């Protein structure tokens, strides 16, 4: 995807092959994070599904939070 990524929308998703080499900022109703993040992640939404490794910090605010088998936060 790129160095730093900021995305907002009703439904936002990063795919497993979309590697973020910097920080990821996601905002929306339904957020799915499948791509690895080499920096920090900030995610604010109604539902957040994390299924990717995060090398940095994570700041997540959601009504519903789920973790997939590939999720990890360093």
C-alpha positions, 0 to 999 in steps of 0.5 A: 500500500505505501509508507503511511496510509490514511483511509476512511469510508463506510467499509474499509479493508486492507488485503493480506498482500497490502503491506503498510511500511509506515503507520495505518489510520483507518476510520469507518463503520466496518474495518478489516485489517488483513495486511501487515503494518510495519508501524503503528495502527489507529483504527476507529469504527463500529467493528474492527477485525485485526488479522495481521501483525502490527510492529508498532503500537495499536490504538483501537476504538470500536463497538466490536473488536475481533482478532484473526489467527494472524493478529499480533501487536508488538 
